[in-house]
Amino acid sequence: MAEIGVKSAAFFKAINDASRSHNDAIIKETENFKLQQLEKAKADAQKLYDEYVIAATERIALEDGIEAQKLSLLHKKQVIQARQEITDSVFANVTERIKEFTKTDAYGEMLVASAKKMVQLCDGCRIIIYMRSEDAKYENAIKAVSENISTAVDGSITLGGIYCVCNEKSIRLNDCLETKLENQKEWFYENSGLYLR
């Protein structure tokens, strides 16, 4: 019987050892699983964080870009407005000086010289020279340039000067002061340094 007790004790010890060994393996496997799950959770959290940071950065960059574009457009609008104010001021003064010039004898001489050029450019064809009603006092001097000139009044001429029409050659020559002033405005815009970058 003592032998049975020794065999039973050895059997129980073997079962206990196997059970402990198996238990240790389960605990170790559980710890490994926990570590793997923890590492996976950390990696997933890091990935979500990185995606959030990228999305937030892109959103901020987009918002900053939109804001910068709004500021740029506002700046351009202010520059255009300032440029127009300067141009208007310069040309308002020029317009007044032109009006003063049209009251001088030199203006009448300019009209006659312009009529001579027009006759020359139209090769002596019949031309109609259009002028302001205020310039009718120069009509005889203009007609004296050539027998091929007839005159007419055009209310669209506001500052002065003349233009001619040669129907035979389908020519229209414009020497009106407002046309010259508009051409100068274009030149002024291009050469004044008041441009947008």
VENTA-V727117 format. One record per residue. D_FIRST is the distance of its C-alpha to the first C-alpha in Angstrom with 1 decimal. Layout:
d_first:D_FIRST
d_first:D_FIRST
//
This chain:
d_first:0.0
d_first:3.7
d_first:5.1
d_first:5.0
d_first:6.3
d_first:8.6
d_first:9.6
d_first:10.3
d_first:12.2
d_first:14.0
d_first:14.8
d_first:16.1
d_first:17.9
d_first:19.5
d_first:20.5
d_first:21.9
d_first:23.7
d_first:25.1
d_first:26.1
d_first:27.7
d_first:29.5
d_first:30.7
d_first:31.8
d_first:33.6
d_first:35.3
d_first:36.4
d_first:37.8
d_first:39.6
d_first:41.0
d_first:42.1
d_first:43.8
d_first:45.5
d_first:46.6
d_first:48.0
d_first:49.8
d_first:51.3
d_first:52.4
d_first:53.9
d_first:55.7
d_first:57.0
d_first:58.1
d_first:59.9
d_first:61.6
d_first:62.6
d_first:63.9
d_first:65.8
d_first:67.3
d_first:68.4
d_first:69.9
d_first:71.7
d_first:73.1
d_first:74.2
d_first:75.9
d_first:77.7
d_first:78.8
d_first:79.9
d_first:81.8
d_first:83.5
d_first:84.5
d_first:85.9
d_first:87.7
d_first:89.2
d_first:90.3
d_first:91.8
d_first:93.5
d_first:95.0
d_first:96.1
d_first:97.7
d_first:99.5
d_first:100.8
d_first:102.1
d_first:103.6
d_first:105.5
d_first:106.6
d_first:107.9
d_first:109.7
d_first:111.3
d_first:112.5
d_first:113.9
d_first:115.7
d_first:117.1
d_first:118.3
d_first:119.8
d_first:121.7
d_first:123.0
d_first:124.3
d_first:125.8
d_first:127.4
d_first:128.8
d_first:130.3
d_first:131.8
d_first:133.1
d_first:135.2
d_first:136.2
d_first:137.3
d_first:139.5
d_first:141.1
d_first:141.7
d_first:143.4
d_first:145.6
d_first:146.4
d_first:147.6
d_first:150.3
d_first:151.9
d_first:154.5
d_first:151.9
d_first:149.9
d_first:153.0
d_first:153.4
d_first:149.8
d_first:150.3
d_first:153.3
d_first:151.5
d_first:148.6
d_first:151.0
d_first:152.6
d_first:149.2
d_first:148.4
d_first:151.7
d_first:151.0
d_first:147.5
d_first:148.7
d_first:151.4
d_first:154.3
d_first:152.9
d_first:153.6
d_first:151.1
d_first:150.5
d_first:149.5
d_first:147.6
d_first:147.8
d_first:147.2
d_first:150.0
d_first:150.4
d_first:151.3
d_first:154.1
d_first:156.6
d_first:155.7
d_first:156.3
d_first:159.8
d_first:158.7
d_first:155.7
d_first:158.0
d_first:160.5
d_first:157.9
d_first:158.5
d_first:160.3
d_first:157.1
d_first:155.4
d_first:155.1
d_first:153.2
d_first:151.0
d_first:149.1
d_first:145.3
d_first:143.7
d_first:140.3
d_first:141.6
d_first:140.8
d_first:141.4
d_first:144.2
d_first:144.9
d_first:145.7
d_first:144.3
d_first:146.2
d_first:145.7
d_first:147.4
d_first:147.0
d_first:148.7
d_first:145.9
d_first:143.1
d_first:142.9
d_first:141.8
d_first:142.2
d_first:140.8
d_first:142.2
d_first:141.3
d_first:140.2
d_first:137.1
d_first:135.9
d_first:136.5
d_first:134.6
d_first:131.6
d_first:131.6
d_first:131.6
d_first:128.7
d_first:126.7
d_first:127.8
d_first:126.9
d_first:123.3
d_first:122.8
d_first:124.3
d_first:123.9
d_first:120.3
d_first:119.2
d_first:116.6
d_first:113.0
d_first:110.3
//
